[in-house]
Amino acid sequence: MNDTVMLVDLSRRSGGAQRRIIEQCRRWSGPGDLVVVHLAGTELEAALDDSPTCRRRALRRARWNPWLVVDLLRLMRQEQATVVDAHNVVAQVWSVIAARLARVPRIFCTVHSDYRSEHEGSSRALLYSGVIRVAGAVGSRFIAVESRVGGFIETCGVSARHIVTIPNAAVQPVATPGARPTIRGELGLTNEFVVVFAGRLEPVKRIESLVRAFAEDEVALSHAHLVVAGDGSQRPVLEELVADLGLAERVRFLGHRHDVVDVIAAADCVALVSSSEGLPYVVLEAIALDRPLILSRLPALVDLLGDEGAEFVGVGDHQGTARSIMRLAGDDRLCARLARTASSRVAERLPPAQMSIATEAAYYGPHRPVDLVRMIRPDGVGFNRTFNVVRRIAPFIDRPTRVLSVLTYHRVATDEHDRCLDPVLKSATPEMFEQQMALLRRRYEPVTLADVRAALVDGHDLPAGAVLVTFDDAYRDLADHAAPILRRHGIKATVFVPTAYPGSDALDFWWDRLYRSILCSTRSALTTPIGTFVLDGSPTRASWVSNSIARHLKTLDHLAAISVVDQVVADAGQTDPWNAVMDWNQLELFLGDGHFVQSHTRTHPALDQLPIGEVETELTGSYADIVGRLGVAPIALAYPTGQSSPAVRRMIVDAGFELAFTTAPGSNRLPVEDLLSIHRIDVTASVQASHLALMLGPVASAARRLR
């Protein structure tokens, strides 16, 4: 078995996590097998009983039993899992441990809500946030069901680069025929206006506000009824409140129900007045069943539905909730209009296949394990305090060692520099780069590419703490911002240039073209092969959308990927080319300063996705360009996107290259055994000089060995 994806859910009751897993199984089209691990006897087990797209594995222990680690480890090895995705906190605790022990290469944690807000003031908030922090520190990636959930994950110390937001998609629930009269008959109701709440009875749901709305005079005089489907810690409190307010005849508690869709079908309106939510399935189910909604004015819900898609009320505003109930109870046309608007917006923004396609793209896209230190955001909680201690002990724990470390930069730019370029490739600001180069000069031994070749090819020695600085793609800001700083510190860098780009106004990188077309698009929504995205003209949104698409593109062969880019750019709105690569005169000046200009192929394709004939053209053409333009023979190549194959590696040697650099993270123990697979450390905009000291030292090396 190959490419087995394992989804793990260890909750007893059904909820958003189980609903998402069910939808993912129904629409699974990935290249590998899908295995769902769950506790025995749960509703998830019954729901997937006849699923043809997945295999089920039931665990028969209490969900906090540590022996679950052993069970999960055994299953991961039996199924040869290559991807593990854990869907609730308990599953994340045991699954991450088991997956690390089983050496599963891709570990994901899907986070369905902002745990800190949901459990504010309780020990659970600290515990759950701690689970996220630890899972991130050992190399897990995260899927957030909503952008603000992604923001919560960031506050737990996880880099935004390791979080992807994939919202729940539109659903197509099927109610039992005759559900409405059956459920109403069970409750002794006929033509009364029925408001349904479906969910867990926990403080974050603010159900007491909904109950108090029914005690308001205008609602009390009507025939409106509240039906509460669900169970939880707040049920005794709520039942006592109902009794105190004299609402026992008009507020019904059904407890946990297996037929929630039928209960919603029996409603005239669905209400959810929580203080915190991701993107709950009960909302999507109500919309699919054409039921109007009363919702808390939470940003995620307002963004999705707009002001015309639901009755929005303030959190805890029971009087406003009462007014919304009365408006809906007295106006069938308003109910129909809200339901119609909500259905239209969800269909446009969350097409049914989007969630599964985007999730599969995340699973199978490029996934590089990262260093422990790189997983920690510089503005994460407690970060500065930790690094104040680290700075004091760094001279003792981070002495330079006899390895070769190669740093990779892309762009050194200010926030205002070249707004038409995707900001995700900005490695540092000039100020940060200055501090990093000062650190290298002070505590390490910067070496040149010639030094590296002499050591790796001819067997010469490198000094302890050897560090080579490299730049990929040869962006112009290397000449504008980085070169003067390198000159001040006497550091000689190597730039890998795709040689078709210098001096060509008609070419720009596909990722920058994709980002720029999305940023400048006048459309409010953009349909792509992985779903429809809402656009708002902001750089942050444009970068997120373009990188979501890019992750999918890297799973395709080169020609298919470029075809998709062309189509998306055409749909978003074509923009003029924006070639931000250094020209040959700038590269010649860079070479004259003692730096090195080497090959990044001609047009930056993923070499392992090209026919062999085109690989040869890319390699020999790039070699000839550098010799012809600069008069020097290149000795090294950096793989575009880091991808290669045995056939590609043979052709690299045949083309005359002696060294090849990957994007695989880590330092290189000397002597280096494979000269065509030299590891590098990717520097991102979140890396301060103090972080770099740890990334270059034995602490980071130990962390990499633990992966």
C-alpha positions as CSV (number, residue, x, y, z in Angstrom):
1,M,0.0,0.0,0.0
2,N,1.3,3.5,-0.9
3,D,0.2,7.0,-0.1
4,T,-2.2,6.0,2.6
5,V,-4.0,8.9,4.2
6,M,-5.1,8.3,7.8
7,L,-7.8,10.5,9.3
8,V,-8.1,10.2,13.1
9,D,-11.1,11.3,15.2
10,L,-11.4,10.2,18.8
11,S,-14.5,12.0,19.9
12,R,-17.6,10.2,21.3
13,R,-20.3,12.5,20.0
14,S,-20.9,13.8,16.5
15,G,-19.9,17.3,15.6
16,G,-18.2,19.4,13.0
17,A,-15.1,17.3,12.9
18,Q,-17.0,14.1,12.2
19,R,-19.2,15.9,9.6
20,R,-16.1,17.1,7.8
21,I,-14.5,13.6,7.8
22,I,-17.8,12.2,6.3
23,E,-17.8,14.8,3.6
24,Q,-14.1,14.2,2.9
25,C,-14.7,10.5,2.5
26,R,-17.7,11.0,0.2
27,R,-15.7,13.1,-2.1
28,W,-12.3,11.5,-1.8
29,S,-10.4,11.3,-5.1
30,G,-6.8,11.2,-4.0
31,P,-4.3,8.8,-5.5
32,G,-3.9,6.8,-2.3
33,D,-6.1,4.9,0.1
34,L,-8.1,6.6,2.8
35,V,-8.3,5.1,6.3
36,V,-10.5,6.6,9.1
37,V,-9.6,5.7,12.7
38,H,-12.3,6.3,15.3
39,L,-13.5,5.0,18.6
40,A,-15.8,1.9,18.5
41,G,-19.5,2.5,18.8
42,T,-19.6,6.1,17.7
43,E,-21.9,7.7,15.1
44,L,-18.9,8.2,12.8
45,E,-18.6,4.4,12.6
46,A,-22.2,4.0,11.6
47,A,-22.1,6.9,9.1
48,L,-19.1,5.4,7.3
49,D,-20.3,1.8,7.5
50,D,-21.1,1.6,3.8
51,S,-18.6,4.1,2.5
52,P,-16.8,2.7,-0.6
53,T,-14.0,5.3,-0.5
54,C,-12.4,4.5,2.9
55,R,-11.5,1.8,5.3
56,R,-12.5,2.1,8.9
57,R,-10.4,1.1,11.9
58,A,-12.1,1.1,15.3
59,L,-10.2,1.6,18.6
60,R,-11.7,0.1,21.8
61,R,-10.2,2.2,24.6
62,A,-11.2,5.3,26.5
63,R,-10.0,8.3,24.5
64,W,-7.6,9.6,27.1
65,N,-5.9,6.2,27.5
66,P,-2.2,6.5,26.7
67,W,-2.2,3.0,25.2
68,L,-4.0,4.6,22.2
69,V,-0.5,5.7,21.1
70,V,0.5,2.0,20.8
71,D,-2.7,1.2,18.9
72,L,-2.2,4.1,16.5
73,L,1.5,3.4,16.0
74,R,0.5,-0.2,15.0
75,L,-2.2,1.0,12.6
76,M,0.1,3.5,11.0
77,R,2.7,0.9,10.4
78,Q,0.2,-1.7,9.1
79,E,-1.4,0.8,6.7
80,Q,2.0,2.3,5.7
81,A,0.5,5.8,6.3
82,T,2.2,8.6,4.6
83,V,-0.2,11.3,5.7
84,V,-1.9,11.5,9.1
85,D,-4.6,14.2,9.8
86,A,-5.9,14.4,13.4
87,H,-9.3,16.1,13.9
88,N,-9.7,16.9,17.6
89,V,-7.5,17.7,20.5
90,V,-7.4,14.2,21.9
91,A,-6.7,12.7,18.5
92,Q,-3.9,15.3,18.0
93,V,-2.2,14.4,21.3
94,W,-2.0,10.7,20.6
95,S,-1.7,10.8,16.8
96,V,1.2,13.3,16.7
97,I,3.2,11.1,19.1
98,A,2.4,7.9,17.2
99,A,3.1,9.5,13.8
100,R,6.5,10.8,15.0
101,L,7.4,7.3,16.3
102,A,6.1,5.7,13.0
103,R,8.1,8.3,11.0
104,V,5.1,9.4,9.1
105,P,6.4,12.1,6.7
106,R,3.3,14.3,6.7
107,I,1.4,15.1,9.8
108,F,-1.6,17.5,9.9
109,C,-3.8,18.8,12.6
110,T,-7.2,20.1,11.5
111,V,-8.4,22.7,13.9
112,H,-12.1,23.4,13.9
113,S,-12.4,26.4,16.4
114,D,-10.5,28.9,18.4
115,Y,-10.0,26.9,21.5
116,R,-8.8,29.8,23.6
117,S,-12.0,31.8,23.0
118,E,-14.3,28.7,23.2
119,H,-12.9,27.7,26.6
120,E,-12.0,31.2,27.9
121,G,-11.2,31.2,31.6
122,S,-10.9,27.4,31.9
123,S,-7.9,25.2,32.1
124,R,-8.9,23.6,28.8
125,A,-7.9,26.8,27.0
126,L,-4.3,26.5,28.2
127,L,-4.3,22.7,27.6
128,Y,-5.6,22.9,24.1
129,S,-3.4,25.8,23.2
130,G,-0.4,23.8,24.5
131,V,-1.3,20.8,22.4
132,I,-1.2,23.1,19.3
133,R,2.1,24.6,20.3
134,V,3.8,21.2,20.9
135,A,2.3,19.7,17.7
136,G,3.7,22.6,15.7
137,A,7.1,22.4,17.4
138,V,7.6,18.8,16.3
139,G,6.8,19.5,12.6
140,S,3.0,19.2,12.2
141,R,1.2,21.3,9.6
142,F,-2.2,22.8,10.4
143,I,-5.5,23.0,8.5
144,A,-7.8,25.8,9.8
145,V,-11.5,25.7,8.9
146,E,-11.7,29.5,9.0
147,S,-9.1,32.3,8.8
148,R,-9.6,33.4,12.4
149,V,-9.0,29.9,13.6
150,G,-5.8,30.2,11.6
151,G,-5.0,33.4,13.5
152,F,-5.5,31.5,16.8
153,I,-3.1,28.8,15.7
154,E,-0.5,31.5,14.9
155,T,-0.8,32.8,18.5
156,C,0.1,29.4,19.7
157,G,3.6,29.9,18.1
158,V,3.0,28.3,14.7
159,S,4.4,30.0,11.6
160,A,1.7,31.2,9.2
161,R,3.6,29.3,6.5
162,H,2.6,26.1,8.1
163,I,-1.1,26.9,8.2
164,V,-3.6,26.5,5.4
165,T,-7.2,27.7,5.7
166,I,-9.6,25.3,4.1
167,P,-13.3,26.1,4.9
168,N,-16.0,23.6,5.2
169,A,-17.8,23.2,1.9
170,A,-21.5,23.3,1.0
171,V,-23.4,20.2,2.0
172,Q,-26.4,18.3,0.6
173,P,-28.2,16.8,3.6
174,V,-31.2,14.6,3.0
175,A,-34.0,14.7,5.4
176,T,-36.1,11.7,6.0
177,P,-39.4,11.9,4.0
178,G,-42.1,13.3,6.2
179,A,-39.6,14.5,8.7
180,R,-41.3,17.8,9.4
181,P,-44.8,16.4,10.5
182,T,-43.1,13.5,12.3
183,I,-40.8,15.6,14.4
184,R,-43.5,18.2,15.1
185,G,-46.0,15.5,16.0
186,E,-43.4,14.1,18.4
187,L,-43.2,17.6,20.1
188,G,-47.0,18.2,20.0
189,L,-46.6,21.1,17.6
190,T,-48.5,21.9,14.4
191,N,-48.4,25.4,12.9
192,E,-46.3,27.1,15.6
193,F,-43.2,29.1,14.5
194,V,-40.3,26.8,15.6
195,V,-36.8,28.0,16.2
196,V,-34.2,25.2,16.5
197,F,-30.8,25.3,18.1
198,A,-28.5,22.3,17.3
199,G,-25.2,21.8,18.9
200,R,-23.3,21.2,22.1
201,L,-24.7,22.9,25.3
202,E,-21.5,24.7,26.4
203,P,-20.9,28.2,27.6
204,V,-19.5,29.4,24.3
205,K,-22.8,28.7,22.5
206,R,-24.5,31.4,24.7
207,I,-27.8,29.5,24.6
208,E,-29.0,31.3,27.7
209,S,-29.3,34.4,25.5
210,L,-31.5,32.5,23.1
211,V,-33.7,31.3,26.0
212,R,-34.0,34.8,27.5
213,A,-35.2,36.0,24.0
214,F,-38.3,33.8,24.4
215,A,-39.1,35.6,27.7
216,E,-39.3,39.0,26.0
217,D,-42.9,40.2,25.9
218,E,-43.4,40.2,22.2
219,V,-42.1,36.6,21.8
220,A,-43.9,35.5,24.9
221,L,-47.3,36.6,23.4
222,S,-46.6,34.8,20.1
223,H,-46.8,31.1,19.4
224,A,-43.0,30.7,18.9
225,H,-41.3,27.7,20.3
226,L,-37.6,26.9,20.9
227,V,-36.3,23.4,20.3
228,V,-32.8,22.6,21.6
229,A,-31.2,19.5,20.1
230,G,-27.9,18.6,21.8
231,D,-26.4,17.9,25.2
232,G,-23.5,19.2,27.3
233,S,-22.4,20.7,30.6
234,Q,-24.9,23.6,30.5
235,R,-28.0,21.6,30.2
236,P,-28.9,21.5,34.0
237,V,-28.3,25.3,34.1
238,L,-30.4,26.0,31.1
239,E,-33.3,23.8,32.3
240,E,-33.3,25.7,35.6
241,L,-33.3,29.0,33.7
242,V,-36.3,27.8,31.6
243,A,-38.2,26.9,34.7
244,D,-37.4,30.2,36.4
245,L,-38.6,32.1,33.4
246,G,-41.8,30.0,33.1
247,L,-40.9,28.8,29.6
248,A,-41.3,25.1,30.1
249,E,-44.2,24.9,27.6
250,R,-42.3,26.7,24.9
251,V,-38.7,25.6,25.2
252,R,-38.0,21.8,24.6
253,F,-34.7,20.0,25.3
254,L,-34.3,17.0,23.0
255,G,-30.9,15.9,24.2
256,H,-28.4,14.4,21.8
257,R,-30.1,13.4,18.5
258,H,-28.9,11.2,15.7
259,D,-31.5,12.8,13.3
260,V,-30.4,16.5,13.5
261,V,-31.1,17.0,9.8
262,D,-34.7,15.9,10.4
263,V,-35.0,18.3,13.4
264,I,-33.7,21.2,11.2
265,A,-36.2,20.2,8.5
266,A,-39.0,20.5,11.1
267,A,-37.9,24.1,12.0
268,D,-39.0,27.4,10.6
269,C,-35.7,29.0,11.6
270,V,-32.3,27.9,12.9
271,A,-30.5,30.1,15.5
272,L,-26.9,30.0,16.5
273,V,-25.8,32.8,18.8
274,S,-22.4,31.7,19.9
275,S,-19.6,34.0,21.1
276,S,-17.1,32.0,18.9
277,E,-17.5,29.8,15.9
278,G,-15.4,28.4,13.0
279,L,-17.7,27.6,10.1
280,P,-20.3,25.2,11.7
281,Y,-22.0,22.5,9.7
282,V,-25.3,23.2,11.3
283,V,-25.4,26.6,9.4
284,L,-24.5,24.9,6.1
285,E,-27.2,22.2,6.7
286,A,-29.8,24.8,7.5
287,I,-28.9,26.7,4.3
288,A,-29.1,23.6,2.3
289,L,-32.6,22.9,3.7
290,D,-33.7,26.5,2.9
291,R,-34.1,27.5,6.6
292,P,-33.5,31.2,7.5
293,L,-30.9,31.9,10.1
294,I,-30.4,34.0,13.2
295,L,-26.7,34.3,13.9
296,S,-24.3,36.1,16.1
297,R,-22.5,38.9,14.2
298,L,-19.3,36.9,14.0
299,P,-16.8,38.0,11.2
300,A,-16.6,34.6,9.6
301,L,-20.4,34.3,9.2
302,V,-20.9,37.9,8.1
303,D,-18.1,37.4,5.5
304,L,-19.7,34.3,4.2
305,L,-23.4,35.3,4.1
306,G,-23.3,39.1,3.9
307,D,-25.8,41.3,5.8
308,E,-28.7,40.0,3.5
309,G,-28.0,36.3,4.1
310,A,-29.2,36.1,7.8
311,E,-30.6,38.0,10.7
312,F,-27.4,39.0,12.6
313,V,-27.5,39.9,16.3
314,G,-24.9,40.9,18.8
315,V,-23.4,38.3,21.1
316,G,-25.5,38.1,24.2
317,D,-28.2,40.5,22.8
318,H,-31.3,38.6,23.8
319,Q,-33.5,41.6,23.0
320,G,-32.1,41.9,19.5
321,T,-32.6,38.1,19.1
322,A,-36.3,38.5,20.2
323,R,-36.8,41.2,17.5
324,S,-35.3,38.9,14.9
325,I,-37.5,36.1,15.9
326,M,-40.6,38.3,15.6
327,R,-39.5,39.6,12.2
328,L,-39.1,36.1,10.8
329,A,-42.3,34.8,12.5
330,G,-44.4,37.5,10.8
331,D,-42.9,37.6,7.3
332,D,-42.7,34.5,5.1
333,R,-41.2,36.5,2.3
334,L,-38.4,37.7,4.5
335,C,-37.7,34.1,5.5
336,A,-37.6,33.0,1.8
337,R,-35.4,35.9,0.8
338,L,-32.8,35.2,3.6
339,A,-32.7,31.5,2.7
340,R,-32.3,32.2,-1.0
341,T,-29.5,34.8,-0.5
342,A,-27.6,32.5,1.9
343,S,-27.9,29.5,-0.5
344,S,-26.7,31.6,-3.4
345,R,-23.6,32.9,-1.5
346,V,-22.6,29.5,-0.1
347,A,-23.0,27.9,-3.5
348,E,-20.7,30.6,-5.0
349,R,-18.1,30.7,-2.2
350,L,-18.0,27.2,-0.9
351,P,-18.7,24.8,-3.8
352,P,-19.2,21.2,-2.6
353,A,-15.9,19.8,-4.0
354,Q,-13.7,22.7,-2.9
355,M,-12.9,21.4,0.6
356,S,-11.9,17.9,-0.5
357,I,-9.8,19.2,-3.5
358,A,-8.0,21.8,-1.4
359,T,-7.4,19.3,1.4
360,E,-5.9,16.7,-1.0
361,A,-3.7,19.4,-2.5
362,A,-2.4,20.2,1.0
363,Y,-1.8,16.5,1.7
364,Y,0.1,15.8,-1.5
365,G,1.7,19.2,-2.1
366,P,5.3,20.0,-1.3
367,H,5.9,19.3,2.4
368,R,9.3,20.0,3.8
369,P,10.0,19.1,7.4
370,V,11.1,22.2,9.3
371,D,13.4,22.9,12.1
372,L,12.0,23.2,15.7
373,V,13.1,26.8,15.9
374,R,11.5,27.8,12.5
375,M,8.1,26.6,13.8
376,I,8.1,29.3,16.4
377,R,6.8,32.7,15.4
378,P,8.8,35.7,16.7
379,D,5.6,37.3,18.1
380,G,4.2,34.0,19.6
381,V,3.2,33.9,23.2
382,G,6.2,33.7,25.5
383,F,8.7,33.9,22.6
384,N,10.7,36.9,23.7
385,R,11.0,35.7,27.2
386,T,12.4,32.4,26.0
387,F,14.9,33.9,23.6
388,N,16.2,36.3,26.3
389,V,17.3,33.1,28.1
390,V,18.6,31.6,24.9
391,R,20.7,34.6,24.1
392,R,22.4,34.3,27.5
393,I,23.3,30.6,27.0
394,A,23.9,30.7,23.2
395,P,27.7,31.0,23.5
396,F,27.7,27.7,25.4
397,I,25.2,25.6,23.4
398,D,25.7,26.9,19.9
399,R,29.4,26.9,19.3
400,P,30.2,26.5,15.6
401,T,30.6,22.8,14.5
402,R,32.4,21.1,11.6
403,V,29.5,21.1,9.2
404,L,28.6,23.1,6.2
405,S,25.5,25.2,6.5
406,V,24.0,26.8,3.4
407,L,21.5,29.6,3.8
408,T,18.9,30.2,1.1
409,Y,17.4,33.7,0.6
410,H,15.0,34.8,-2.1
411,R,14.2,38.5,-1.6
412,V,15.6,41.1,0.7
413,A,13.1,43.9,0.5
414,T,11.1,46.5,2.5
415,D,7.3,46.2,2.8
416,E,6.9,48.9,0.2
417,H,9.3,47.4,-2.3
418,D,7.8,45.9,-5.5
419,R,4.2,45.4,-4.3
420,C,3.5,43.5,-7.5
421,L,5.6,40.6,-6.2
422,D,4.3,37.9,-3.9
423,P,5.3,38.8,-0.3
424,V,5.7,35.2,0.7
425,L,9.1,35.0,-0.9
426,K,10.5,38.0,1.1
427,S,13.2,36.4,3.2
428,A,14.2,39.5,5.2
429,T,14.0,43.3,5.4
430,P,17.4,45.1,4.8
431,E,17.6,45.7,8.6
432,M,17.1,42.0,9.4
433,F,19.6,41.0,6.7
434,E,22.1,43.4,8.1
435,Q,21.8,41.8,11.6
436,Q,22.0,38.3,10.1
437,M,25.2,39.0,8.2
438,A,26.7,40.7,11.2
439,L,26.0,37.5,13.2
440,L,27.7,35.4,10.5
441,R,30.8,37.5,10.4
442,R,30.9,37.7,14.3
443,R,30.3,34.0,15.2
444,Y,30.7,31.9,12.1
445,E,33.0,31.5,9.1
446,P,31.4,32.7,5.9
447,V,32.8,30.8,3.0
448,T,32.6,31.1,-0.8
449,L,31.4,28.6,-3.4
450,A,35.0,28.1,-4.4
451,D,35.8,27.1,-0.8
452,V,32.9,24.7,-0.9
453,R,34.0,23.1,-4.1
454,A,37.5,22.7,-2.9
455,A,36.3,21.0,0.2
456,L,33.6,18.7,-1.3
457,V,35.3,17.9,-4.6
458,D,39.1,18.1,-3.9
459,G,39.0,17.1,-0.2
460,H,40.3,20.4,1.3
461,D,39.2,21.4,4.8
462,L,36.5,23.9,5.7
463,P,36.7,25.9,8.9
464,A,34.5,25.2,11.8
465,G,31.2,27.0,11.5
466,A,31.4,27.3,7.7
467,V,28.3,29.0,6.2
468,L,27.6,29.7,2.5
469,V,25.1,32.4,1.7
470,T,23.0,31.7,-1.5
471,F,20.1,33.5,-3.3
472,D,17.6,31.9,-5.5
473,D,15.9,33.5,-8.6
474,A,18.2,36.6,-8.7
475,Y,15.5,39.2,-7.8
476,R,16.6,42.8,-8.4
477,D,16.5,43.6,-4.7
478,L,19.6,41.5,-4.3
479,A,21.5,44.3,-6.2
480,D,19.5,47.1,-4.5
481,H,19.5,46.0,-0.9
482,A,21.5,42.8,-0.2
483,A,24.7,43.5,-2.2
484,P,25.8,46.7,-0.2
485,I,25.3,44.8,3.1
486,L,27.3,41.8,1.8
487,R,30.0,44.2,0.7
488,R,30.1,45.9,4.2
489,H,30.6,42.6,5.9
490,G,33.0,41.1,3.4
491,I,30.7,38.1,2.7
492,K,30.8,36.5,-0.8
493,A,27.4,35.1,-1.8
494,T,26.2,32.8,-4.6
495,V,23.2,33.6,-6.8
496,F,21.3,31.0,-8.8
497,V,19.8,32.7,-11.8
498,P,17.2,31.3,-14.3
499,T,19.1,32.5,-17.3
500,A,16.2,33.1,-19.7
501,Y,14.9,36.0,-17.5
502,P,17.7,38.6,-17.3
503,G,17.0,41.4,-19.8
504,S,13.7,39.8,-21.0
505,D,10.8,42.2,-20.5
506,A,8.3,39.6,-21.7
507,L,9.0,37.0,-19.0
508,D,8.1,37.0,-15.3
509,F,7.9,34.1,-12.8
510,W,4.6,32.2,-12.9
511,W,4.0,32.6,-9.2
512,D,4.5,36.4,-9.4
513,R,2.2,36.6,-12.4
514,L,-0.5,34.6,-10.6
515,Y,-0.2,36.7,-7.5
516,R,-0.3,40.0,-9.4
517,S,-3.3,39.0,-11.5
518,I,-5.2,38.1,-8.3
519,L,-4.1,41.2,-6.5
520,C,-5.2,43.5,-9.4
521,S,-8.3,41.6,-10.3
522,T,-11.6,43.6,-10.2
523,R,-13.6,40.4,-9.6
524,S,-15.2,39.7,-6.2
525,A,-14.7,35.9,-6.6
526,L,-12.4,33.7,-8.6
527,T,-13.2,30.2,-9.7
528,T,-10.1,27.9,-9.9
529,P,-9.4,24.2,-10.3
530,I,-9.4,23.9,-6.5
531,G,-12.6,25.9,-5.9
532,T,-13.9,29.4,-5.7
533,F,-12.1,32.1,-3.7
534,V,-13.4,35.4,-2.5
535,L,-11.2,38.3,-3.5
536,D,-10.9,41.7,-1.6
537,G,-8.0,43.4,-3.4
538,S,-5.7,43.0,-0.4
539,P,-2.1,41.7,-0.6
540,T,-2.7,39.3,2.2
541,R,-5.7,37.7,0.5
542,A,-4.0,37.7,-2.9
543,S,-1.0,35.9,-1.4
544,W,-3.1,33.3,0.4
545,V,-5.2,32.5,-2.8
546,S,-2.2,32.4,-5.1
547,N,-0.2,30.1,-2.7
548,S,-3.2,27.8,-2.2
549,I,-3.3,27.4,-6.0
550,A,0.5,27.0,-6.2
551,R,0.4,24.1,-3.8
552,H,-2.0,22.3,-6.2
553,L,0.2,23.2,-9.2
554,K,3.2,21.6,-7.7
555,T,1.4,18.2,-7.9
556,L,1.1,18.6,-11.7
557,D,3.5,18.2,-14.5
558,H,5.1,21.4,-15.7
559,L,3.0,22.0,-18.9
560,A,-0.3,21.2,-17.1
561,A,0.7,23.6,-14.2
562,I,1.5,26.4,-16.6
563,S,-1.7,25.8,-18.4
564,V,-3.6,26.2,-15.2
565,V,-1.7,29.4,-14.4
566,D,-2.6,30.8,-17.8
567,Q,-6.3,30.0,-17.3
568,V,-6.5,31.5,-13.8
569,V,-4.6,34.6,-14.9
570,A,-7.0,35.0,-17.9
571,D,-10.0,34.7,-15.6
572,A,-8.7,37.0,-13.0
573,G,-7.6,39.6,-15.5
574,Q,-4.3,39.6,-17.4
575,T,-1.6,42.1,-16.3
576,D,1.5,43.3,-18.0
577,P,4.7,41.3,-17.5
578,W,6.8,42.4,-14.5
579,N,10.3,41.1,-14.8
580,A,12.0,41.6,-11.4
581,V,15.1,39.7,-12.2
582,M,18.6,41.3,-12.3
583,D,19.8,42.0,-15.8
584,W,23.1,40.8,-17.1
585,N,24.9,44.1,-16.4
586,Q,23.8,43.8,-12.7
587,L,24.9,40.2,-12.6
588,E,28.3,41.1,-14.1
589,L,28.8,43.8,-11.4
590,F,27.8,41.2,-8.8
591,L,30.4,38.8,-10.2
592,G,33.0,41.6,-10.2
593,D,32.5,42.1,-6.4
594,G,33.8,38.6,-5.9
595,H,30.4,36.8,-5.7
596,F,29.3,33.8,-7.8
597,V,26.6,33.5,-10.4
598,Q,25.4,29.9,-11.0
599,S,22.6,28.1,-12.7
600,H,18.9,27.8,-11.7
601,T,18.1,26.3,-15.2
602,R,16.8,28.6,-18.0
603,T,13.1,29.0,-17.2
604,H,12.7,27.6,-13.7
605,P,10.7,24.4,-14.4
606,A,10.4,21.4,-12.0
607,L,13.0,19.3,-13.7
608,D,11.5,16.0,-12.7
609,Q,8.3,17.0,-14.4
610,L,9.9,17.6,-17.8
611,P,10.7,15.2,-20.7
612,I,14.3,14.3,-20.7
613,G,15.0,16.2,-23.9
614,E,13.7,19.4,-22.3
615,V,15.7,18.8,-19.2
616,E,18.9,18.7,-21.3
617,T,17.9,21.9,-23.0
618,E,17.3,23.6,-19.7
619,L,20.7,22.5,-18.3
620,T,22.9,23.0,-21.3
621,G,21.2,26.2,-22.3
622,S,21.7,27.7,-18.8
623,Y,25.3,26.6,-18.8
624,A,25.9,28.2,-22.2
625,D,24.1,31.5,-21.2
626,I,26.4,32.0,-18.2
627,V,29.5,31.2,-20.1
628,G,28.5,33.4,-23.1
629,R,27.3,36.4,-21.0
630,L,29.7,36.4,-18.1
631,G,32.7,34.4,-19.4
632,V,32.8,32.0,-16.4
633,A,31.8,28.3,-16.4
634,P,29.2,27.5,-13.7
635,I,30.0,24.6,-11.4
636,A,26.7,24.5,-9.4
637,L,23.0,24.3,-9.9
638,A,20.1,24.8,-7.6
639,Y,17.0,22.6,-8.4
640,P,13.9,24.7,-9.1
641,T,11.4,23.8,-6.4
642,G,14.0,21.4,-5.0
643,Q,12.8,18.5,-7.2
644,S,14.9,16.0,-9.1
645,S,15.2,12.4,-10.2
646,P,18.0,9.9,-10.9
647,A,17.7,10.7,-14.6
648,V,17.9,14.4,-14.0
649,R,20.9,14.0,-11.7
650,R,22.8,12.0,-14.4
651,M,22.1,14.8,-16.9
652,I,23.4,17.4,-14.5
653,V,26.7,15.7,-14.4
654,D,26.7,15.3,-18.2
655,A,26.0,19.1,-18.6
656,G,29.2,19.9,-16.6
657,F,27.9,20.7,-13.1
658,E,29.8,19.4,-10.1
659,L,27.5,20.5,-7.3
660,A,23.7,20.7,-6.9
661,F,21.7,22.3,-4.1
662,T,18.3,21.1,-3.0
663,T,15.6,22.7,-0.8
664,A,15.8,19.8,1.7
665,P,16.3,21.5,5.1
666,G,19.4,21.0,7.3
667,S,23.2,21.4,7.5
668,N,25.6,19.1,5.7
669,R,27.9,16.8,7.7
670,L,31.4,16.8,6.3
671,P,32.5,15.0,4.2
672,V,29.3,15.3,2.1
673,E,28.5,12.0,0.5
674,D,26.1,13.2,-2.3
675,L,27.4,16.3,-4.1
676,L,24.1,16.5,-6.1
677,S,22.0,16.7,-2.9
678,I,23.4,19.5,-0.8
679,H,20.9,20.6,1.9
680,R,20.1,24.2,2.6
681,I,18.4,26.2,5.4
682,D,15.6,28.4,4.1
683,V,15.5,31.8,5.7
684,T,12.1,33.4,5.9
685,A,10.8,36.8,7.0
686,S,10.0,35.4,10.5
687,V,13.7,34.6,11.2
688,Q,15.5,37.1,13.4
689,A,19.3,37.0,14.0
690,S,18.8,35.2,17.3
691,H,16.7,32.5,15.6
692,L,19.4,32.1,12.9
693,A,22.0,31.4,15.6
694,L,19.9,28.4,16.8
695,M,19.2,27.2,13.3
696,L,22.9,27.1,12.6
697,G,23.9,25.5,15.9
698,P,23.7,22.0,17.4
699,V,20.3,22.6,18.9
700,A,18.7,22.8,15.5
701,S,20.9,19.9,14.3
702,A,19.5,17.7,17.1
703,A,16.0,18.8,16.3
704,R,16.5,17.8,12.7
705,R,17.8,14.4,13.7
706,L,14.6,13.9,15.9
707,R,12.3,14.4,12.9
